[in-house]
Amino acid sequence: MWEAYKKGYKAYLRLEKSLSDHSVEAYLHDVTKLTQYLLSVNQEKNPAALTLKDLQAFVKWIGELGMGATTQARMISGIRSFYKYLLTEQLITIDPSTLLEAPKTRRKLPDTLSFEEIELLIGAIDLSSPEGTRNKAILETMYSCGLRVSELVGLKISCLYLDIGFIRVIGKGDKERLVPIGTDAIKCIKIYKDTVRSHQSVSEKNQDMLFLNRRGNALSRVMIFYIIKSQATAAGITKVISPHTFRHSFATHLVEGGADLRAVQEMLGHESITTTEIYTHLNRDFLRDTLQQFHPAFKK
C-alpha cells in the first residue's frame, strides 16, 4: 500500500527537488521507519488515514528506540517533507504533520582557542620552508577575518584590497561581503606573495587563487584541516580543533571585547542573527565579570 506513495515521492525528490541519491535515500528511510512503526502496532493505515496522534506516537516510538534528539528532529523533517509532497500532489487533503513538534536539540559549541593559544599555534610554524610562510599567512587570515574554510581556499588575489585593509569574500550562496583584515594578516599575505607564490609555477586556472599547494593548484579543504591539526600538535595544544575553531574563536573574542552582535553577524556573513548568537559563546567568568561591572545589584 505504501510502496506506490514512496515510488512517487522518490521521483518527486529526484526530479522536482533535484536531490542527490544519498539525500533521496535518507528521506525514503524516514518514511520506511514510519511504516515499520505501523507494522509494529498492527495498524494498516495509508498515509491519508494517519492523524497527528499517530505521528506523535511514532515520535515517541523512535525516542524509545534510543534515537537522539537530533536524529528525531531530522526524521520528523523527513516525514513533514513526505506529507508536503502528498498535499502538493493532492493525494491528501489534510496534512497531519503540520503541528508535529520536534524535540528540542542542544547545539554543541565547538572548542574555542584563547588569543594566547592562537599565538602559540601560529608561533610554532616553521618559517624556514615555503609551506611554513604560506601556512602562517593562512592562519593569520583565518583568525583575522573569521572565514569559513571554503571561503579561505576560494580567496582570490583580485579580491584583496590590502591598501585599505579589506578583502572581498564569496560566502554561502555566492553572496559577497567585504571583511576588514588586520595588519598582521596583511603583512603575512604580502610576504607569502612576494617570497613564495611569485616563484611558483601556477596552473592556468589558478592564476587568481591566493593560496596554492606545491604544484601550483588551489588548496583543498582537507589540506587546511591537516595544516591546523599538525600545527596544534607542534604547539602542544590538545583541544579538538578544526578550521571552524578559528572562526568561532574570532567571533567569541570580538563579543568578549564588546563588539556589536550585528557587526559580528555582518563579518561572519550570517543571514540570521540567531546563527551568530550560537558563535558568541561567552564563558561564565566573562558573564560574571560583566554583571559585576555593569549591574547595580552585582557591583562590589
Secondary structure as a PSIPRED ss2 file (coil, helix, strand):
# PSIPRED VFORMAT (PSIPRED V4.0)

   1 M C   1.000  0.000  0.000
   2 W H   0.000  1.000  0.000
   3 E H   0.000  1.000  0.000
   4 A H   0.000  1.000  0.000
   5 Y H   0.000  1.000  0.000
   6 K H   0.000  1.000  0.000
   7 K H   0.000  1.000  0.000
   8 G H   0.000  1.000  0.000
   9 Y H   0.000  1.000  0.000
  10 K H   0.000  1.000  0.000
  11 A H   0.000  1.000  0.000
  12 Y H   0.000  1.000  0.000
  13 L H   0.000  1.000  0.000
  14 R H   0.000  1.000  0.000
  15 L H   0.000  1.000  0.000
  16 E H   0.000  1.000  0.000
  17 K C   1.000  0.000  0.000
  18 S C   1.000  0.000  0.000
  19 L C   1.000  0.000  0.000
  20 S C   1.000  0.000  0.000
  21 D H   0.000  1.000  0.000
  22 H H   0.000  1.000  0.000
  23 S H   0.000  1.000  0.000
  24 V H   0.000  1.000  0.000
  25 E H   0.000  1.000  0.000
  26 A H   0.000  1.000  0.000
  27 Y H   0.000  1.000  0.000
  28 L H   0.000  1.000  0.000
  29 H H   0.000  1.000  0.000
  30 D H   0.000  1.000  0.000
  31 V H   0.000  1.000  0.000
  32 T H   0.000  1.000  0.000
  33 K H   0.000  1.000  0.000
  34 L H   0.000  1.000  0.000
  35 T H   0.000  1.000  0.000
  36 Q H   0.000  1.000  0.000
  37 Y H   0.000  1.000  0.000
  38 L H   0.000  1.000  0.000
  39 L H   0.000  1.000  0.000
  40 S H   0.000  1.000  0.000
  41 V C   1.000  0.000  0.000
  42 N C   1.000  0.000  0.000
  43 Q C   1.000  0.000  0.000
  44 E C   1.000  0.000  0.000
  45 K C   1.000  0.000  0.000
  46 N C   1.000  0.000  0.000
  47 P H   0.000  1.000  0.000
  48 A H   0.000  1.000  0.000
  49 A H   0.000  1.000  0.000
  50 L C   1.000  0.000  0.000
  51 T C   1.000  0.000  0.000
  52 L H   0.000  1.000  0.000
  53 K H   0.000  1.000  0.000
  54 D H   0.000  1.000  0.000
  55 L H   0.000  1.000  0.000
  56 Q H   0.000  1.000  0.000
  57 A H   0.000  1.000  0.000
  58 F H   0.000  1.000  0.000
  59 V H   0.000  1.000  0.000
  60 K H   0.000  1.000  0.000
  61 W H   0.000  1.000  0.000
  62 I H   0.000  1.000  0.000
  63 G H   0.000  1.000  0.000
  64 E H   0.000  1.000  0.000
  65 L C   1.000  0.000  0.000
  66 G C   1.000  0.000  0.000
  67 M C   1.000  0.000  0.000
  68 G C   1.000  0.000  0.000
  69 A H   0.000  1.000  0.000
  70 T H   0.000  1.000  0.000
  71 T H   0.000  1.000  0.000
  72 Q H   0.000  1.000  0.000
  73 A H   0.000  1.000  0.000
  74 R H   0.000  1.000  0.000
  75 M H   0.000  1.000  0.000
  76 I H   0.000  1.000  0.000
  77 S H   0.000  1.000  0.000
  78 G H   0.000  1.000  0.000
  79 I H   0.000  1.000  0.000
  80 R H   0.000  1.000  0.000
  81 S H   0.000  1.000  0.000
  82 F H   0.000  1.000  0.000
  83 Y H   0.000  1.000  0.000
  84 K H   0.000  1.000  0.000
  85 Y H   0.000  1.000  0.000
  86 L H   0.000  1.000  0.000
  87 L H   0.000  1.000  0.000
  88 T H   0.000  1.000  0.000
  89 E C   1.000  0.000  0.000
  90 Q C   1.000  0.000  0.000
  91 L C   1.000  0.000  0.000
  92 I C   1.000  0.000  0.000
  93 T C   1.000  0.000  0.000
  94 I C   1.000  0.000  0.000
  95 D C   1.000  0.000  0.000
  96 P C   1.000  0.000  0.000
  97 S C   1.000  0.000  0.000
  98 T C   1.000  0.000  0.000
  99 L C   1.000  0.000  0.000
 100 L C   1.000  0.000  0.000
 101 E C   1.000  0.000  0.000
 102 A C   1.000  0.000  0.000
 103 P C   1.000  0.000  0.000
 104 K C   1.000  0.000  0.000
 105 T C   1.000  0.000  0.000
 106 R C   1.000  0.000  0.000
 107 R C   1.000  0.000  0.000
 108 K C   1.000  0.000  0.000
 109 L C   1.000  0.000  0.000
 110 P C   1.000  0.000  0.000
 111 D C   1.000  0.000  0.000
 112 T C   1.000  0.000  0.000
 113 L C   1.000  0.000  0.000
 114 S C   1.000  0.000  0.000
 115 F H   0.000  1.000  0.000
 116 E H   0.000  1.000  0.000
 117 E H   0.000  1.000  0.000
 118 I H   0.000  1.000  0.000
 119 E H   0.000  1.000  0.000
 120 L H   0.000  1.000  0.000
 121 L H   0.000  1.000  0.000
 122 I H   0.000  1.000  0.000
 123 G H   0.000  1.000  0.000
 124 A C   1.000  0.000  0.000
 125 I C   1.000  0.000  0.000
 126 D C   1.000  0.000  0.000
 127 L C   1.000  0.000  0.000
 128 S C   1.000  0.000  0.000
 129 S C   1.000  0.000  0.000
 130 P H   0.000  1.000  0.000
 131 E H   0.000  1.000  0.000
 132 G H   0.000  1.000  0.000
 133 T H   0.000  1.000  0.000
 134 R H   0.000  1.000  0.000
 135 N H   0.000  1.000  0.000
 136 K H   0.000  1.000  0.000
 137 A H   0.000  1.000  0.000
 138 I H   0.000  1.000  0.000
 139 L H   0.000  1.000  0.000
 140 E H   0.000  1.000  0.000
 141 T H   0.000  1.000  0.000
 142 M H   0.000  1.000  0.000
 143 Y H   0.000  1.000  0.000
 144 S H   0.000  1.000  0.000
 145 C H   0.000  1.000  0.000
 146 G C   1.000  0.000  0.000
 147 L C   1.000  0.000  0.000
 148 R C   1.000  0.000  0.000
 149 V H   0.000  1.000  0.000
 150 S H   0.000  1.000  0.000
 151 E H   0.000  1.000  0.000
 152 L H   0.000  1.000  0.000
 153 V H   0.000  1.000  0.000
 154 G C   1.000  0.000  0.000
 155 L C   1.000  0.000  0.000
 156 K E   0.000  0.000  1.000
 157 I H   0.000  1.000  0.000
 158 S H   0.000  1.000  0.000
 159 C H   0.000  1.000  0.000
 160 L E   0.000  0.000  1.000
 161 Y E   0.000  0.000  1.000
 162 L C   1.000  0.000  0.000
 163 D C   1.000  0.000  0.000
 164 I C   1.000  0.000  0.000
 165 G C   1.000  0.000  0.000
 166 F E   0.000  0.000  1.000
 167 I E   0.000  0.000  1.000
 168 R E   0.000  0.000  1.000
 169 V E   0.000  0.000  1.000
 170 I E   0.000  0.000  1.000
 171 G C   1.000  0.000  0.000
 172 K H   0.000  1.000  0.000
 173 G H   0.000  1.000  0.000
 174 D H   0.000  1.000  0.000
 175 K C   1.000  0.000  0.000
 176 E E   0.000  0.000  1.000
 177 R E   0.000  0.000  1.000
 178 L E   0.000  0.000  1.000
 179 V E   0.000  0.000  1.000
 180 P E   0.000  0.000  1.000
 181 I C   1.000  0.000  0.000
 182 G C   1.000  0.000  0.000
 183 T H   0.000  1.000  0.000
 184 D H   0.000  1.000  0.000
 185 A H   0.000  1.000  0.000
 186 I H   0.000  1.000  0.000
 187 K H   0.000  1.000  0.000
 188 C H   0.000  1.000  0.000
 189 I H   0.000  1.000  0.000
 190 K H   0.000  1.000  0.000
 191 I H   0.000  1.000  0.000
 192 Y H   0.000  1.000  0.000
 193 K H   0.000  1.000  0.000
 194 D H   0.000  1.000  0.000
 195 T H   0.000  1.000  0.000
 196 V C   1.000  0.000  0.000
 197 R H   0.000  1.000  0.000
 198 S H   0.000  1.000  0.000
 199 H H   0.000  1.000  0.000
 200 Q C   1.000  0.000  0.000
 201 S C   1.000  0.000  0.000
 202 V C   1.000  0.000  0.000
 203 S C   1.000  0.000  0.000
 204 E H   0.000  1.000  0.000
 205 K H   0.000  1.000  0.000
 206 N H   0.000  1.000  0.000
 207 Q C   1.000  0.000  0.000
 208 D C   1.000  0.000  0.000
 209 M E   0.000  0.000  1.000
 210 L C   1.000  0.000  0.000
 211 F C   1.000  0.000  0.000
 212 L E   0.000  0.000  1.000
 213 N C   1.000  0.000  0.000
 214 R C   1.000  0.000  0.000
 215 R C   1.000  0.000  0.000
 216 G C   1.000  0.000  0.000
 217 N C   1.000  0.000  0.000
 218 A E   0.000  0.000  1.000
 219 L C   1.000  0.000  0.000
 220 S C   1.000  0.000  0.000
 221 R H   0.000  1.000  0.000
 222 V H   0.000  1.000  0.000
 223 M H   0.000  1.000  0.000
 224 I H   0.000  1.000  0.000
 225 F H   0.000  1.000  0.000
 226 Y H   0.000  1.000  0.000
 227 I H   0.000  1.000  0.000
 228 I H   0.000  1.000  0.000
 229 K H   0.000  1.000  0.000
 230 S H   0.000  1.000  0.000
 231 Q H   0.000  1.000  0.000
 232 A H   0.000  1.000  0.000
 233 T H   0.000  1.000  0.000
 234 A H   0.000  1.000  0.000
 235 A H   0.000  1.000  0.000
 236 G C   1.000  0.000  0.000
 237 I C   1.000  0.000  0.000
 238 T C   1.000  0.000  0.000
 239 K C   1.000  0.000  0.000
 240 V C   1.000  0.000  0.000
 241 I C   1.000  0.000  0.000
 242 S C   1.000  0.000  0.000
 243 P H   0.000  1.000  0.000
 244 H H   0.000  1.000  0.000
 245 T H   0.000  1.000  0.000
 246 F H   0.000  1.000  0.000
 247 R H   0.000  1.000  0.000
 248 H H   0.000  1.000  0.000
 249 S H   0.000  1.000  0.000
 250 F H   0.000  1.000  0.000
 251 A H   0.000  1.000  0.000
 252 T H   0.000  1.000  0.000
 253 H H   0.000  1.000  0.000
 254 L H   0.000  1.000  0.000
 255 V H   0.000  1.000  0.000
 256 E H   0.000  1.000  0.000
 257 G C   1.000  0.000  0.000
 258 G C   1.000  0.000  0.000
 259 A C   1.000  0.000  0.000
 260 D C   1.000  0.000  0.000
 261 L H   0.000  1.000  0.000
 262 R H   0.000  1.000  0.000
 263 A H   0.000  1.000  0.000
 264 V H   0.000  1.000  0.000
 265 Q H   0.000  1.000  0.000
 266 E H   0.000  1.000  0.000
 267 M H   0.000  1.000  0.000
 268 L H   0.000  1.000  0.000
 269 G C   1.000  0.000  0.000
 270 H C   1.000  0.000  0.000
 271 E C   1.000  0.000  0.000
 272 S C   1.000  0.000  0.000
 273 I H   0.000  1.000  0.000
 274 T H   0.000  1.000  0.000
 275 T H   0.000  1.000  0.000
 276 T H   0.000  1.000  0.000
 277 E H   0.000  1.000  0.000
 278 I H   0.000  1.000  0.000
 279 Y H   0.000  1.000  0.000
 280 T C   1.000  0.000  0.000
 281 H C   1.000  0.000  0.000
 282 L C   1.000  0.000  0.000
 283 N C   1.000  0.000  0.000
 284 R H   0.000  1.000  0.000
 285 D H   0.000  1.000  0.000
 286 F H   0.000  1.000  0.000
 287 L H   0.000  1.000  0.000
 288 R H   0.000  1.000  0.000
 289 D H   0.000  1.000  0.000
 290 T H   0.000  1.000  0.000
 291 L H   0.000  1.000  0.000
 292 Q H   0.000  1.000  0.000
 293 Q H   0.000  1.000  0.000
 294 F H   0.000  1.000  0.000
 295 H C   1.000  0.000  0.000
 296 P H   0.000  1.000  0.000
 297 A H   0.000  1.000  0.000
 298 F H   0.000  1.000  0.000
 299 K C   1.000  0.000  0.000
 300 K C   1.000  0.000  0.000
